[in-house]
Amino acid sequence: MKPQTSKLQQQSQAELATQHQQQAEQQTTAHEFQSPEAMLRADVAQTVVPEAVKIRLADSVSKEPTRPQPHSWWRRLLS
């Protein structure tokens, strides 16, 4: 029975090593951005927003008071 556990341990260690290598490859990729806006656009393209967050955000935005329309320059002058 010990040889089987050794094989299982070797397999699990090999899987862990592969996972660590994949994580290291993902983390070492560096990007240089021309501006903060470009960085944000790249982040938005990679980030998946959960549906619950989308719904809560839409509700919050719909509850925001609307801005009053600015008066014409002549109305401000005569006020």
KADA-V822275 format. One line per field, one symbol per residue. psi: psi as a letter, one per 40 degrees, with the letter a starting at -180 (. if undefined). burial: + if it has 9 or more other C-alpha atoms within 8 Angstrom, else -. Layout:
# KADA-V822275
psi = ???
burial = ???
This chain:
# KADA-V822275
psi = dddddddddddddddddddddddddddehiihididdddddddddehhhiddddddddddddehiihihiiiddddde.
burial = -------------------------------------++--------------+-------------------------
